[in-house]
Structures are given as structure tokens and as C-alpha cells.
Amino acid sequence: MEIETEEKDIAHATASNHAQSPFLRLAKEFLRQSLIGKQVRLLCEYQKKSKHSAHAKPHKFAAVFVQQQQYITYNAKYCCCCCCCCFFFPHRNIAVALVRAGLAEVAQHKPHEPKSMAYLELQKAEQEAKKDKKGIYGEEVPFELWDHSEDHDSLTPNVMRRLEEYLRGQKRKVVVDFVFSGDRFKIHVPEQKCLLPFGLANVHCDPYYSQSQVLGFDSGRAAYLYTKRRILQKDVEVELTQVYQKELIPIWFGKVYVDGVDLGLELLQKGLAKVANLQSKSKLRPGSSNTSSVPPGYAEAEAAACKALVGRWESVMARAKQKKEEGMKRDKRGQELTVSVSHIDSAVQFWINTDDGNRALERLEEQMSRLQHRRARD
């Protein structure tokens, strides 16, 4: 069931009044820290018909409540967040907290329109945010976030060198902003205020394209869904091992740790990936050292998954067995055949037609002859 939360409705109002506002990013980060990976309570309150299409399904709106011990305390340095008790639940209304932090505006409703039961509380929180000059009502503007996966001009040699020195040699905390496939994603590096394309080193998942269900492999889809469920919008640690240049786009490769567990090793153990050599597919960026070698345990995990026929290996081994059987059927070693020589390339190489091939050729010539006679009569 499609649910739009009350705070999502508020965020839409903010977008209309503050186009391209960096506060939208802070609001998203506020919700991510407050909700992702946590048990919440959802109160379905009302629904509205779409303004753009009379035949579209009505949008459902709900309020979200989080437990107090799970709630994020306000930290002005990194993220805006504050608290407000709800009159109905012993939990905290995340929409009220979002508005009170100055990261959203309350959507205006006419008297006869349905609205949240906490609408008065939302309006009160908005007035307090204005009075305290928080968020969009204050003078401080959030820092600019560079998306190096799209804006290639911003990746100057100095920036590349600084990022590589920062990420290489030790684990760094990042947030996974988007998942493209089982082994490729976009990460947010908070301390460097940028987004980077990142891939798992020494690991390759079968291709899968979320925009087209026809393309890709079933194992690629399984790897994509597993990685998405495991790391999307979550805090992880990365350790850079290589930077490869593909045309004008640098791609950063390394290890990803989720709760201290190597994601690449996990994918290999579940049969969702295979060990890969990046140098065979990409070009090492000039000036970048190659510290990549197959990590300990990777080859053993791949071999164990292959032996157990889990994940991708079930279909891979089935295709290999079928190909071997077909090859054995075509193998003519030790057999005497009646053939006709159709073409001579050299003194030691020539082409032949088997009896089956000769019969097929005769049938084709007969059909062509009939077609020519029919055209002559017409």
C-alpha cells in the first residue's frame, strides 16, 4: 500500500517555496537518522485524490511516531533535530520534530479539507521555529554538497588527490545515497561534503537494470535487492583500494563494511557475486597506486558457494553442463562420415558439408527454383 507520510507532504510545500534549497537535503538526512533501521509506529490519517488525474489512486497520508529512546538529539553542527511530545501516542511525532527544527513548513489546508490530527501541534512547532530562527528561518546557510558522480568539472587534480589521500589506507564513515547494482552505488562522504561513485573491489555481480525488467539476470536482480536492503541510506565504512578512469569518469573501488562485516565477502558467500580482476576491465588512473589483490577468504568463499550451488552458481553450472553435453553430441572424433568438400582454403585447410548439410542445401535450392519459376509465370 502506498503511504505518504505527513512530513512528506510538508517537504513538498518546502520545495515549492524554497526551490533547490539545501535545507531539503538536511530534512532528508534528519529523516534518515530518525527512521532508517528503526521500528516506528504509523497512524494512517486521511487520503486525497490526485489533482492531476481523476483516475489515479488517491494518495494516503500518515503520521510517523518513533520511540523516545530511538530518537535523535539535536546537534547543530551536523544535523537539525529536536523533540516534541504527541498528544495521542507516548512516542514522538517525527513531522512535528521536523517542523520544529526549521527544516519544513506546514502545508496549508482549507477548513473543509482533511488534515492531520496533529495539525495544531504542527502549526505551533512552525511558530516556535520562526521565533527561534531555526533552519530555513535563520540566517545560516548549509554548506554546498558536490556531486562528483555528475559534475566532472569539479574533480580537479587537487580535489582528486585530496579525496584519494583521505579514503585510502583506513576506514572512513560514509552514507550510501543510491544503489545502482549489487556492486555499484553512490556514497555521501560527510567530512568531504561530496558524493562519489563507488564500487566493490575484486567483486563482480551479474548485471541488472532496475529500469528494465527484460535486461539483466535473475542473479543480478537478487544481488541488487540484497545490497539495496543491506546498505541503502545506512551508515557504512569504506576503504579505498583503487581509482580507475573510465573515459572522463573516475570510479572509486574498495571495500565496504556494514556493521564491521565485509559486504563483498558476504556477496561471495551467498553466491551473488564472483571474484573479479578490475585491471582487466578498467584503466588505472594515472598517478594512482594499485594496492588491489584478492583479499584473503574471497577465493575460498567463491569456491564454497560454487560447490554448494547457491545463488548464481546454480544457473552457471547448469549452463556449463548443458554446453558440455551439446559439445559431446557435436564431437565427431573416431567416427567415419560421408561428406562433400565445398571449398579449399589451402593445401591443408578446406570446408566440408555433411549429409545433413547437403540435404538442407538441396531443399533450399529446390525452394529457390520453385520461386524463380513462379515469378517467371507471373
N, C-alpha and C positions, 0 to 999 in steps of 0.2 A: 504494500500500500504506500502510495506516495504521500509523504508528510512534509509540509513546510512549517518550520518552527516559527514562533513569534519573533524571535530575534532575526530570523532570515528576512521576514517582512520588514523589519526595521532597517536592516542593512540595505535593502532595496531603496528605501527612502533616502538614506545617506548617499547612495550612489547618484541619485538624481540631483542632489543639491551640491555635492562636492565631487564633481567629475574627476576621475583619475586621482582621487585623494589617497595619499599614502596611509591615511588612517584606516582605510579598508583593509590593508594588509595587517595592521595591528589588531583590528577586530577579528580577522581570521585567525591570527596567532592566539588571541585571547580565547576563542572558542576551542582551538586545537588543544591548548594546555588544559582547559577546563573539562573537555568532554572525551577526547580520544583515549580509548583503552579503559574507560571508567564505566561503572554501572550507573545509569541515570534513570529518572522517572519521567515518563511522558504523559502529559494530560492533553488529549485531543479536545479542542475547544470549539472550533467552528470551521466552516468551509465557505469558499466563494467561487462563483462562476467566473470563467475566464472572460476578460474584457475583449480579447482579440478574436475568439472563436466561440460561437454558440454551441458547437458540437463537441468541444473539448471537455475533458473530465474536470470537475470542479477541484480547485486547489484546497487541500486540507491543511489547517494551521493548528499548531500545538504549542504548549509551553513545556520547557525542559527544566527539570529540577535536579540538582546534584547534592549529595550528602555533604555535610559541613566538614568532615574530616578529609574529604577528597577535594575540597575547594582550594583554588589557587589564591594566595595572598597577594596583595598589590605590591609590585616592585616597579618604581618609576623609571628605573634605569633601562629595563628590558621590555616590560610589557605592562599595560594598564589593566588593572583588575581590582574590584572592590566588592563588598558584600552588602546584601540586603535581605532580610528575612521575609518570607512569603506568608500571607495571612492564612493560606489554605493548607500547605504542606509544611512539615518540620524541616524540609530541605530548602535550598536556596534557589531562587528563580534566576537562571542564567541570563535571561533577557533584561531583567531589572539591573543586574550587575553590569551588563554590557552598556546600558544607557547611563548608569551612574558613573562609569569610568570615562564618559565623554567620547565613546567610540561609535555611537549610533544615535539616531534621532527617532522619536516615536512617530509612527505612521499616523496620519490624521484620518479620523473616521467621522462620518456623519452620524447624527444621533440615532437614526434607524438602522445603521449598519451593524452587523455582528462584530464583536471585538473581544479581546482577551479579558478574563475575569480580573487580571492584574493591571488593567489599563490605567486606573487611577494611580497605582503604585509606579507604573512606568512614567507617567507624567510628572509625578513628584520627583523621581530619580533624575529626570531630564532637567528640571528646575535647579536641583542641587548641583548637577554637573555644570550648568551655566554659571551659577553663583560662585563655584569654586574654580571656574575657568579650566576645566579638565578637557583633555583630548582636543576635539575639534573646536571647542570654545576657548582654548588657550592660545597663547602666542607662540609656543614652541612647536616647530615643525619636525616630524620624524625624518630620520636620515633616508637618503635615496638608496634603493636597492638595485644593483646592477645585475641584469640577466645576461650572463656571458654565453648562454646557450643560443641566444638570438642576436644580441648586439655584439658582433665580432669586432667592430671598430674599437670597442672599449678595451679589448685584450691587447694592450701594448706589451712590448717585450718586458718592461719593468713590472707590469702587473702579472704577467705570466711567471716571471722569476719569483716574485713575492709569494704568489699562491702556491707554487711548487715547493718552495722552501718551507712554507707553513704546513702543508699537508703531508710532506714526505718525512718518514722516519719515526713518526709517533701517531697515536690515535687521536683524532680530533672529533669533537661532538658536532653533528650536523642534524638537519631535519630533512627527511625525504619529501620533496614537494610534489613529485609526479613519477609514476611508474610507466615506462614505455613497453617493457617486455620483462621476461624473467631475469635478465642480466643487465638491463639498461634502465636508468632513471635520472631524474634531475634532483640535485640536492641543494639545500639552502645552508650556506656557511655563515652563521650569525656574526662571528667575530670579524669576518672579512666583508660582510654586508653585500653578498653576491649569491647568484645562482649558477651552478655548474652542471654540465652533462657528465654523468659518472657511470662507469661500467665495472662489472666484476672481472678482475684479472684472472687469467688461466681457467676461466669457466665460460662455456657457451651453451645457451638454451636454444631449442628449436624456435624458428620464427613464429610469431603470432601477431596479427594486426587486429586491434580491438575495433577498428572502424569497418572491417570487412570480415564477416564470418566465413567467407569462402576461402580466403588466403590463409596460409599457415598450417600448422599441425596441431593435432589434439594434445600432444605432449607440450607444445609451445604454449597452448592456452592454459594447461594445468600449471606450468611454471609461472606464467604471468599472474594467474589468480593467487598462487601461493605467495609469490613475492609481494604482490599488492596487499594481501591480507597481513603479511608479516611486518612490512616496514612503512607502508604509505602513511604520511603525516605523523610519523613517530620519530622520537629521538634515537639516533643510532650513532655509532662511531665508525669513522673511515680512516684508512691508512693508505696513502698513495704509493704506488709502485712504479707506474709508467704514465707518460703523457704521449699520446700518439696524434699525429697530424693527418687528418683526412680532408684533402683539399684545403679549404680555409678554416675548417672547424677543428679545434683541438679537442680530443676526447680524453678524459681523465680515467685511469683504470687503477684499481686497487682492491683492498679487502673491505668488507662491510661487516660490522659486528652488531648483532642485536642481542641485548642483554648478555653481552660477553661471548656469544656464540657466533662463529664464522658462518655467514649466510651462504657463501659459495660451497663450503663443505656440507652444509645442510642440503642444498640442492643436489649435490652429487650423491649423498647417502639415500635420498628419496628417488633417485633415478630421473630427476627432472633436468639434468644438465650433464655435459661431458667435459672432460679436460680439454682445453684448447690452448694453442700456441698463438699469442697475439701477433708476434712478428710476422707470421705467415699471412696475416690479413691486413695489417696496417703498417704505416711507416713511422718509425720513431722520430719524434720531434727533434730537430737539430738543437744540440746543447743539453738534451735531456738524457740522463744516465738511465741505463736499463738494469734494474735490480730484480727483474722478474725471473723466477724459476718456479717450477711446480712445487707448491708448498707441501710439507710432509702430511701424509694422510689423504691427499687428493686422489692419487692413483689407486690407492687401496680402497677408498670409498667407491670410486667408479667401478672397480673390478667386482666388489661385493654386490653392488646394485645390478650389474650386468649378469652375474651368476644367479642372483635371485629373481631375475626377470621382472624387476619393478619399474614403474614409470615408463619412460621412453624405450627402455631396453626390450620390453615385451614385443612391441611392434618392430623394432630394429632387428631383433633376432628372427622374428617370423619372416620378415622380408628377405633376410640373408638366407634362410633355409629354403624359401621358395625359389630364389635366384639360383641356388646351388642345384636344386632338383631340375630346374629348366636347363641349366648348363649340362647336366648329365644326360638329359634327353637329346640335346643337340650334339653331344660328343660322338664322333664317328670313328674314333680310334679303334683299330683292329677289325673294321668292317670293310667288305668289298662292295663298292657302289657302281652302278651303271650311270655314267654322266656324259654330258657333251661339253666340249671345250668351246666357249663362246668368244673368248678374247685372249690374246697373248700379249703380255706386257714386255717380257724379256725372255732370255734363254732359260731362266729358272723360275719365272713367275707367270701364272696365267689364271684366267677366270673360268669357272665351270658352272653348269646348270645341272641340278639333279633331275630325276624323273618327275618329281612333284613340280619342280620349277618349269620343266619343259611342258608338262600338261597345262599348267596355268598360262604359260605363254601361248600355247596353241589355242586355248579358249579365248584369250584376249585378241589374237589375230583373227579368229573366226568372227568375233563380235564386231571388230573394226571393218571386216569385209562386208558383213551384212549392212552395216551403217552406210558404207560407201554405195552399195547397190541401191539402197532405199533413197538416198539423196539423188542418185542418177535417174531413177524413175520419176522422182518429183520434178 
